[in-house]
């Protein structure tokens, strides 16, 4: 089969022919129809993000495809089924503390590294092998819509955080990082879940205006000034009710003071979910006052990715018409043009934009 291979950091992807993946028990083979190219893929492939990746590998993170073959333990999957290839691979031998790998992307800890030695290759290829439970049926779709369904890959990340934060219909949410790729997805998903209002702070006035245009009065924007105390008060004043939950999705380059301004706008007894990359590249930590946390009964939750059932539930939001995938502008590339796709994704990231490779 044909695949794009990352042989070394800082080198272009090599388009080569490699052996087809072999099927084992507990696994499926998927014909990849569409694979998203994350906006920061160039930073991963250059080594700038310092992701723990074993090379060489076929990269990528998540895909839409059709089931080609399954092992004897699969009782529902059938050849031809449309599936979302969930990149979040969990070890099966410790249910309470599973090791996690993002297949084709990054590993976490020693256990994740061991998983990566086997489930290494991602979806920048004509076919890929995934654990049976990671091929999640999404129902019949038009093949021409496969690229658009790759939006699940982005939207599932904040969805996992909103589920972890127990966001309820009728509540007020603040999205820290709302003008970014994952943050704007959080706005869309929260509204689909029934949020009364989403507070969207940011510095990019055009992106803030775009959120208001797309979603109307249920989104209230706040232009950040850089003054922590002033920005926090403006967020609180903009909200139509006390802020029940804050989710942070800011990237590694942002100062922790911006995060703190947002998360400390939450009401007493409120919830905070941390999913961004602030501090991953060094620098100051997020200093939250102990007395404020304790006396206000604040819940702080870190979350990486999403639970397995989130894929099925999100597909349900799409099928119900609550989550509109047509909001996303999609640009597609052939597998032979994978390097051009990576360059395009870096230059055209941001809210409701997606670059997709169609092997």
C-alpha positions as a Markdown table, in Angstrom:
| # | Residue | x | y | z |
|---|---|---|---|---|
| 1 | Unk | 0.0 | 0.0 | 0.0 |
| 2 | Unk | 1.0 | 3.6 | -0.4 |
| 3 | Unk | 1.8 | 5.7 | 2.8 |
| 4 | Unk | 3.4 | 9.0 | 3.9 |
| 5 | Unk | 6.3 | 8.2 | 6.2 |
| 6 | Unk | 8.1 | 10.4 | 8.7 |
| 7 | Unk | 11.7 | 8.9 | 8.7 |
| 8 | Unk | 13.4 | 11.7 | 10.8 |
| 9 | Unk | 12.4 | 14.9 | 12.5 |
| 10 | Unk | 12.9 | 17.9 | 10.2 |
| 11 | Unk | 12.6 | 15.9 | 7.0 |
| 12 | Unk | 9.7 | 16.0 | 4.6 |
| 13 | Unk | 7.3 | 13.0 | 4.6 |
| 14 | Unk | 8.4 | 10.3 | 2.2 |
| 15 | Unk | 5.7 | 8.9 | -0.1 |
| 16 | Unk | 6.5 | 5.2 | -0.3 |
| 17 | Unk | 5.0 | 1.8 | -0.8 |
| 18 | Unk | 5.0 | -0.4 | 2.3 |
| 19 | Unk | 3.6 | -3.7 | 3.3 |
| 20 | Unk | -0.1 | -3.9 | 4.1 |
| 21 | Unk | -0.9 | -4.1 | 7.8 |
| 22 | Unk | -1.6 | -7.6 | 9.1 |
| 23 | Unk | -4.7 | -8.5 | 11.0 |
| 24 | Unk | -4.4 | -9.9 | 14.5 |
| 25 | Unk | -7.0 | -10.9 | 17.1 |
| 26 | Unk | -8.5 | -7.8 | 18.8 |
| 27 | Unk | -7.8 | -5.7 | 15.7 |
| 28 | Unk | -9.4 | -4.5 | 12.5 |
| 29 | Unk | -8.1 | -3.2 | 9.2 |
| 30 | Unk | -9.7 | 0.0 | 7.8 |
| 31 | Unk | -9.5 | 1.5 | 4.4 |
| 32 | Unk | -8.8 | 5.1 | 5.1 |
| 33 | Unk | -11.1 | 7.5 | 3.3 |
| 34 | Unk | -10.0 | 10.7 | 4.9 |
| 35 | Unk | -7.5 | 11.8 | 7.6 |
| 36 | Unk | -7.3 | 15.2 | 9.1 |
| 37 | Unk | -4.0 | 17.1 | 9.2 |
| 38 | Unk | -3.7 | 19.0 | 12.5 |
| 39 | Unk | -2.7 | 22.7 | 12.2 |
| 40 | Unk | 0.4 | 22.1 | 14.2 |
| 41 | Unk | 1.5 | 18.9 | 12.4 |
| 42 | Unk | 4.6 | 20.8 | 11.0 |
| 43 | Unk | 5.7 | 21.5 | 14.6 |
| 44 | Unk | 5.4 | 17.8 | 15.5 |
| 45 | Unk | 7.2 | 16.6 | 12.4 |
| 46 | Unk | 10.0 | 19.2 | 12.8 |
| 47 | Unk | 10.6 | 18.1 | 16.4 |
| 48 | Unk | 9.7 | 21.6 | 17.8 |
| 49 | Unk | 6.9 | 20.2 | 20.0 |
| 50 | Unk | 9.2 | 17.4 | 21.3 |
| 51 | Unk | 6.6 | 14.8 | 21.1 |
| 52 | Unk | 7.8 | 11.3 | 22.2 |
| 53 | Unk | 7.5 | 9.6 | 18.8 |
| 54 | Unk | 9.3 | 6.5 | 17.6 |
| 55 | Unk | 10.6 | 6.8 | 14.1 |
| 56 | Unk | 10.0 | 5.9 | 11.3 |
| 57 | Unk | 6.2 | 5.9 | 11.4 |
| 58 | Unk | 3.2 | 6.7 | 9.3 |
| 59 | Unk | 1.8 | 9.8 | 11.1 |
| 60 | Unk | -1.6 | 11.2 | 11.5 |
| 61 | Unk | -4.2 | 11.4 | 14.2 |
| 62 | Unk | -7.7 | 10.0 | 13.7 |
| 63 | Unk | -9.5 | 9.1 | 10.4 |
| 64 | Unk | -12.7 | 8.2 | 8.7 |
| 65 | Unk | -12.8 | 5.0 | 6.8 |
| 66 | Unk | -14.5 | 1.8 | 5.9 |
| 67 | Unk | -14.0 | -1.5 | 7.6 |
| 68 | Unk | -11.9 | -3.9 | 5.5 |
| 69 | Unk | -11.5 | -6.9 | 7.8 |
| 70 | Unk | -12.0 | -7.7 | 11.5 |
| 71 | Unk | -10.8 | -10.4 | 13.9 |
| 72 | Unk | -12.8 | -13.2 | 15.5 |
| 73 | Unk | -13.7 | -11.1 | 18.6 |
| 74 | Unk | -15.7 | -8.6 | 16.6 |
| 75 | Unk | -19.5 | -9.3 | 16.8 |
| 76 | Unk | -21.0 | -6.2 | 15.3 |
| 77 | Unk | -18.6 | -4.7 | 12.8 |
| 78 | Unk | -19.1 | -5.7 | 9.2 |
| 79 | Unk | -17.0 | -5.1 | 6.1 |
| 80 | Unk | -18.0 | -1.8 | 4.5 |
| 81 | Unk | -19.1 | -0.2 | 7.8 |
| 82 | Unk | -18.2 | 3.5 | 8.0 |
| 83 | Unk | -16.1 | 4.0 | 11.1 |
| 84 | Unk | -14.2 | 6.7 | 13.0 |
| 85 | Unk | -10.7 | 5.5 | 13.8 |
| 86 | Unk | -10.2 | 6.8 | 17.3 |
| 87 | Unk | -6.5 | 7.6 | 17.8 |
| 88 | Unk | -6.8 | 7.2 | 21.6 |
| 89 | Unk | -5.5 | 3.7 | 22.1 |
| 90 | Unk | -5.7 | 2.4 | 25.7 |
| 91 | Unk | -3.9 | -0.5 | 27.2 |
| 92 | Unk | -6.2 | -3.4 | 28.1 |
| 93 | Unk | -4.5 | -4.9 | 31.1 |
| 94 | Unk | -5.4 | -2.2 | 33.7 |
| 95 | Unk | -8.9 | -0.8 | 33.6 |
| 96 | Unk | -8.3 | 1.7 | 36.4 |
| 97 | Unk | -5.0 | 3.2 | 35.1 |
| 98 | Unk | -4.7 | 2.4 | 31.4 |
| 99 | Unk | -1.7 | 3.6 | 29.5 |
| 100 | Unk | -2.6 | 5.8 | 26.5 |
| 101 | Unk | -1.2 | 6.3 | 23.1 |
| 102 | Unk | -2.3 | 8.6 | 20.3 |
| 103 | Unk | -1.8 | 6.3 | 17.4 |
| 104 | Unk | 0.4 | 7.9 | 14.8 |
| 105 | Unk | 1.0 | 10.9 | 16.9 |
| 106 | Unk | 2.4 | 10.7 | 20.5 |
| 107 | Unk | 2.8 | 8.4 | 23.5 |
| 108 | Unk | 2.6 | 9.1 | 27.2 |
| 109 | Unk | 4.9 | 7.5 | 29.7 |
| 110 | Unk | 6.7 | 4.1 | 29.6 |
| 111 | Unk | 3.5 | 2.2 | 29.0 |
| 112 | Unk | 2.4 | 4.5 | 26.1 |
| 113 | Unk | 5.8 | 4.0 | 24.6 |
| 114 | Unk | 5.4 | 0.2 | 24.7 |
| 115 | Unk | 2.0 | 0.5 | 23.0 |
| 116 | Unk | 3.5 | 2.7 | 20.4 |
| 117 | Unk | 6.0 | 0.0 | 19.4 |
| 118 | Unk | 3.0 | -2.0 | 18.1 |
| 119 | Unk | 0.3 | 0.5 | 17.3 |
| 120 | Unk | 2.7 | 2.9 | 15.8 |
| 121 | Unk | 1.4 | 3.8 | 12.3 |
| 122 | Unk | -1.4 | 6.3 | 11.8 |
| 123 | Unk | -3.8 | 7.1 | 8.9 |
| 124 | Unk | -1.6 | 8.9 | 6.4 |
| 125 | Unk | -1.9 | 5.7 | 4.4 |
| 126 | Unk | -4.3 | 3.7 | 2.3 |
| 127 | Unk | -5.0 | 1.3 | 5.1 |
| 128 | Unk | -4.4 | 1.1 | 8.8 |
| 129 | Unk | -4.7 | -1.4 | 11.7 |
| 130 | Unk | -6.5 | -0.3 | 14.9 |
| 131 | Unk | -7.7 | -2.0 | 18.0 |
| 132 | Unk | -11.2 | -3.4 | 17.5 |
| 133 | Unk | -12.7 | -1.0 | 20.0 |
| 134 | Unk | -11.1 | 2.0 | 18.3 |
| 135 | Unk | -13.1 | 1.5 | 15.1 |
| 136 | Unk | -16.4 | 3.1 | 16.1 |
| 137 | Unk | -19.3 | 2.9 | 13.7 |
| 138 | Unk | -20.8 | 6.2 | 12.7 |
| 139 | Unk | -23.6 | 5.0 | 10.3 |
| 140 | Unk | -23.9 | 5.3 | 6.6 |
| 141 | Unk | -22.4 | 8.5 | 5.0 |
| 142 | Unk | -22.0 | 9.7 | 1.5 |
| 143 | Unk | -18.3 | 9.0 | 0.5 |
| 144 | Unk | -18.0 | 12.6 | -0.6 |
| 145 | Unk | -18.8 | 13.6 | 3.0 |
| 146 | Unk | -16.0 | 11.5 | 4.6 |
| 147 | Unk | -13.6 | 14.5 | 4.7 |
| 148 | Unk | -16.2 | 16.7 | 6.5 |
| 149 | Unk | -16.8 | 13.9 | 9.1 |
| 150 | Unk | -13.1 | 14.3 | 10.1 |
| 151 | Unk | -14.3 | 17.3 | 12.1 |
| 152 | Unk | -15.2 | 14.8 | 14.8 |
| 153 | Unk | -11.5 | 14.5 | 15.4 |
| 154 | Unk | -11.3 | 18.1 | 16.5 |
| 155 | Unk | -14.7 | 18.4 | 18.2 |
| 156 | Unk | -14.2 | 15.2 | 20.3 |
| 157 | Unk | -11.4 | 16.8 | 22.2 |
| 158 | Unk | -13.4 | 19.6 | 23.8 |
| 159 | Unk | -16.4 | 17.3 | 24.1 |
| 160 | Unk | -14.3 | 15.1 | 26.3 |
| 161 | Unk | -13.6 | 18.1 | 28.5 |
| 162 | Unk | -17.2 | 19.2 | 28.6 |
| 163 | Unk | -18.3 | 15.7 | 29.6 |
| 164 | Unk | -15.6 | 15.6 | 32.3 |
| 165 | Unk | -16.8 | 19.0 | 33.5 |
| 166 | Unk | -20.4 | 17.7 | 33.7 |
| 167 | Unk | -21.7 | 20.5 | 31.5 |
| 168 | Unk | -25.5 | 20.5 | 31.8 |
| 169 | Unk | -28.2 | 22.0 | 29.5 |
| 170 | Unk | -29.0 | 25.5 | 30.6 |
| 171 | Unk | -25.6 | 26.3 | 32.1 |
| 172 | Unk | -23.2 | 29.1 | 31.3 |
| 173 | Unk | -19.8 | 28.0 | 30.0 |
| 174 | Unk | -16.6 | 30.1 | 29.5 |
| 175 | Unk | -14.2 | 28.8 | 26.8 |
| 176 | Unk | -10.6 | 30.0 | 27.4 |
| 177 | Unk | -9.0 | 29.9 | 24.0 |
| 178 | Unk | -12.3 | 30.3 | 22.1 |
| 179 | Unk | -10.7 | 31.8 | 19.0 |
| 180 | Unk | -8.5 | 28.8 | 18.4 |
| 181 | Unk | -9.1 | 25.5 | 16.5 |
| 182 | Unk | -10.1 | 23.4 | 19.6 |
| 183 | Unk | -11.6 | 26.4 | 21.4 |
| 184 | Unk | -14.0 | 27.3 | 18.6 |
| 185 | Unk | -15.0 | 23.6 | 18.4 |
| 186 | Unk | -15.8 | 23.8 | 22.1 |
| 187 | Unk | -18.2 | 26.7 | 21.5 |
| 188 | Unk | -20.0 | 24.7 | 18.8 |
| 189 | Unk | -20.2 | 21.5 | 20.9 |
| 190 | Unk | -21.3 | 23.2 | 24.1 |
| 191 | Unk | -24.2 | 24.9 | 22.3 |
| 192 | Unk | -25.1 | 21.5 | 20.8 |
| 193 | Unk | -25.2 | 20.1 | 24.3 |
| 194 | Unk | -27.6 | 22.8 | 25.4 |
| 195 | Unk | -25.5 | 25.4 | 27.1 |
| 196 | Unk | -27.5 | 28.5 | 27.8 |
| 197 | Unk | -24.6 | 30.8 | 26.9 |
| 198 | Unk | -21.0 | 30.5 | 26.0 |
| 199 | Unk | -18.5 | 33.3 | 27.0 |
| 200 | Unk | -15.8 | 33.5 | 24.4 |
| 201 | Unk | -12.8 | 35.7 | 25.4 |
| 202 | Unk | -9.9 | 36.3 | 23.0 |
| 203 | Unk | -7.6 | 38.9 | 21.3 |
| 204 | Unk | -8.6 | 38.2 | 17.7 |
| 205 | Unk | -11.5 | 40.6 | 17.0 |
| 206 | Unk | -12.3 | 39.0 | 13.6 |
| 207 | Unk | -12.5 | 35.5 | 15.1 |
| 208 | Unk | -14.7 | 36.8 | 17.9 |
| 209 | Unk | -17.1 | 38.5 | 15.4 |
| 210 | Unk | -17.2 | 35.3 | 13.4 |
| 211 | Unk | -18.4 | 33.3 | 16.5 |
| 212 | Unk | -21.2 | 35.8 | 17.0 |
| 213 | Unk | -22.1 | 35.6 | 13.4 |
| 214 | Unk | -22.3 | 31.8 | 13.4 |
| 215 | Unk | -24.1 | 31.3 | 16.7 |
| 216 | Unk | -25.9 | 34.5 | 17.6 |
| 217 | Unk | -26.9 | 35.7 | 21.0 |
| 218 | Unk | -26.0 | 32.5 | 22.8 |
| 219 | Unk | -22.3 | 33.4 | 22.4 |
| 220 | Unk | -21.0 | 36.5 | 24.2 |
| 221 | Unk | -17.5 | 37.7 | 23.4 |
| 222 | Unk | -14.9 | 39.5 | 25.4 |
| 223 | Unk | -11.9 | 41.3 | 23.9 |
| 224 | Unk | -8.9 | 40.6 | 26.1 |
| 225 | Unk | -6.7 | 43.5 | 27.3 |
| 226 | Unk | -3.9 | 41.6 | 28.9 |
| 227 | Unk | -4.8 | 42.9 | 32.4 |
| 228 | Unk | -5.6 | 39.8 | 34.4 |
| 229 | Unk | -8.0 | 41.4 | 36.9 |
| 230 | Unk | -9.7 | 43.6 | 34.4 |
| 231 | Unk | -10.2 | 40.8 | 31.9 |
| 232 | Unk | -11.6 | 38.5 | 34.6 |
| 233 | Unk | -14.2 | 41.1 | 35.7 |
| 234 | Unk | -15.2 | 41.8 | 32.2 |
| 235 | Unk | -15.8 | 38.1 | 31.6 |
| 236 | Unk | -18.0 | 37.9 | 34.7 |
| 237 | Unk | -19.9 | 41.1 | 33.7 |
| 238 | Unk | -20.5 | 39.8 | 30.1 |
| 239 | Unk | -22.1 | 36.5 | 31.3 |
| 240 | Unk | -25.9 | 36.6 | 31.7 |
| 241 | Unk | -25.6 | 34.4 | 34.9 |
| 242 | Unk | -22.8 | 33.1 | 37.1 |
| 243 | Unk | -20.3 | 31.1 | 35.1 |
| 244 | Unk | -20.8 | 27.4 | 36.0 |
| 245 | Unk | -17.9 | 25.9 | 34.2 |
| 246 | Unk | -14.6 | 27.0 | 32.5 |
| 247 | Unk | -12.7 | 24.9 | 30.0 |
| 248 | Unk | -9.2 | 26.0 | 29.0 |
| 249 | Unk | -7.9 | 25.0 | 25.6 |
| 250 | Unk | -5.1 | 27.5 | 25.1 |
| 251 | Unk | -1.9 | 26.5 | 23.3 |
| 252 | Unk | 1.7 | 26.2 | 24.8 |
| 253 | Unk | 2.7 | 29.7 | 23.7 |
| 254 | Unk | 0.2 | 31.5 | 25.9 |
| 255 | Unk | 1.0 | 33.0 | 29.3 |
| 256 | Unk | -0.4 | 31.4 | 32.4 |
| 257 | Unk | -1.8 | 34.7 | 33.5 |
| 258 | Unk | -4.3 | 34.5 | 30.6 |
| 259 | Unk | -5.4 | 31.1 | 31.8 |
| 260 | Unk | -5.8 | 32.3 | 35.4 |
| 261 | Unk | -7.9 | 35.3 | 34.3 |
| 262 | Unk | -10.4 | 33.0 | 32.8 |
| 263 | Unk | -10.5 | 30.1 | 35.2 |
| 264 | Unk | -10.9 | 32.3 | 38.3 |
| 265 | Unk | -14.0 | 33.8 | 36.7 |
| 266 | Unk | -15.9 | 30.7 | 37.6 |
| 267 | Unk | -18.6 | 30.9 | 40.3 |
| 268 | Unk | -18.3 | 29.4 | 43.8 |
| 269 | Unk | -19.0 | 25.7 | 43.6 |
| 270 | Unk | -18.0 | 25.9 | 39.9 |
| 271 | Unk | -15.9 | 23.5 | 37.8 |
| 272 | Unk | -12.7 | 24.1 | 35.8 |
| 273 | Unk | -11.4 | 21.7 | 33.1 |
| 274 | Unk | -7.8 | 22.1 | 31.9 |
| 275 | Unk | -7.1 | 20.7 | 28.4 |
| 276 | Unk | -4.7 | 23.1 | 26.9 |
| 277 | Unk | -0.9 | 23.1 | 26.4 |
| 278 | Unk | 0.2 | 26.0 | 28.6 |
| 279 | Unk | 3.4 | 25.1 | 30.4 |
| 280 | Unk | 4.2 | 22.1 | 28.2 |
| 281 | Unk | 7.3 | 23.8 | 26.8 |
| 282 | Unk | 8.5 | 25.1 | 30.2 |
| 283 | Unk | 7.8 | 28.4 | 31.9 |
| 284 | Unk | 5.7 | 29.4 | 34.9 |
| 285 | Unk | 3.1 | 27.1 | 36.3 |
| 286 | Unk | -0.6 | 27.9 | 36.8 |
| 287 | Unk | -0.7 | 29.3 | 40.3 |
| 288 | Unk | -4.3 | 29.2 | 41.7 |
| 289 | Unk | -4.8 | 30.5 | 45.3 |
| 290 | Unk | -5.3 | 27.7 | 47.8 |
| 291 | Unk | -7.8 | 29.7 | 49.9 |
| 292 | Unk | -9.8 | 30.6 | 46.8 |
| 293 | Unk | -10.1 | 27.0 | 45.7 |
| 294 | Unk | -10.9 | 25.7 | 49.2 |
| 295 | Unk | -13.4 | 28.4 | 50.4 |
| 296 | Unk | -15.3 | 28.5 | 47.1 |
| 297 | Unk | -15.4 | 24.7 | 46.8 |
| 298 | Unk | -13.9 | 24.8 | 43.3 |
| 299 | Unk | -13.4 | 21.6 | 41.3 |
| 300 | Unk | -10.3 | 21.5 | 39.1 |
| 301 | Unk | -10.1 | 18.7 | 36.6 |
| 302 | Unk | -7.4 | 17.9 | 34.1 |
| 303 | Unk | -8.5 | 16.0 | 31.0 |
| 304 | Unk | -6.7 | 14.4 | 28.1 |
| 305 | Unk | -8.8 | 13.4 | 25.1 |
| 306 | Unk | -12.3 | 11.8 | 25.7 |
| 307 | Unk | -14.0 | 8.6 | 26.9 |
| 308 | Unk | -14.6 | 5.9 | 24.3 |
| 309 | Unk | -18.4 | 6.3 | 24.3 |
| 310 | Unk | -18.0 | 10.0 | 23.3 |
| 311 | Unk | -17.6 | 9.1 | 19.6 |
| 312 | Unk | -21.0 | 7.4 | 19.5 |
| 313 | Unk | -22.6 | 10.2 | 21.4 |
| 314 | Unk | -21.1 | 12.9 | 19.2 |
| 315 | Unk | -22.2 | 11.1 | 16.0 |
| 316 | Unk | -25.7 | 11.2 | 17.6 |
| 317 | Unk | -25.4 | 15.0 | 18.0 |
| 318 | Unk | -24.6 | 15.2 | 14.3 |
| 319 | Unk | -27.5 | 12.9 | 13.3 |
| 320 | Unk | -29.9 | 14.9 | 15.4 |
| 321 | Unk | -29.0 | 18.1 | 13.7 |
| 322 | Unk | -27.6 | 19.7 | 16.9 |
| 323 | Unk | -24.0 | 19.8 | 15.6 |
| 324 | Unk | -23.6 | 21.1 | 12.1 |
| 325 | Unk | -20.5 | 19.8 | 10.3 |
| 326 | Unk | -21.2 | 22.1 | 7.3 |
| 327 | Unk | -19.9 | 24.9 | 9.5 |
| 328 | Unk | -16.4 | 23.6 | 8.8 |
| 329 | Unk | -14.5 | 24.7 | 5.7 |
| 330 | Unk | -12.6 | 21.7 | 4.3 |
| 331 | Unk | -9.6 | 21.6 | 1.9 |
| 332 | Unk | -8.5 | 18.2 | 0.7 |
| 333 | Unk | -5.2 | 16.8 | -0.7 |
| 334 | Unk | -4.2 | 13.5 | -2.2 |
| 335 | Unk | -1.8 | 11.3 | -0.3 |
| 336 | Unk | 0.9 | 12.1 | -2.8 |
| 337 | Unk | 0.6 | 15.7 | -1.7 |
| 338 | Unk | 0.9 | 15.0 | 2.0 |
| 339 | Unk | 3.7 | 17.6 | 2.5 |
| 340 | Unk | 1.7 | 20.3 | 0.8 |
| 341 | Unk | -1.2 | 19.4 | 3.1 |
| 342 | Unk | 1.0 | 19.9 | 6.2 |
| 343 | Unk | 2.1 | 23.3 | 4.9 |
| 344 | Unk | -1.4 | 24.3 | 4.1 |
| 345 | Unk | -2.7 | 23.2 | 7.5 |
| 346 | Unk | -0.1 | 25.3 | 9.3 |
| 347 | Unk | -1.0 | 28.4 | 7.2 |
| 348 | Unk | -4.8 | 27.9 | 7.3 |
| 349 | Unk | -5.5 | 26.7 | 10.9 |
| 350 | Unk | -8.0 | 28.3 | 13.2 |
| 351 | Unk | -11.7 | 28.2 | 13.8 |
| 352 | Unk | -13.8 | 26.0 | 11.5 |
| 353 | Unk | -11.0 | 25.3 | 9.0 |
| 354 | Unk | -9.7 | 21.8 | 8.3 |
| 355 | Unk | -7.1 | 20.3 | 6.0 |
| 356 | Unk | -7.7 | 16.6 | 5.1 |
| 357 | Unk | -5.7 | 14.0 | 3.2 |
| 358 | Unk | -7.8 | 11.6 | 1.1 |
| 359 | Unk | -5.7 | 8.4 | 0.5 |
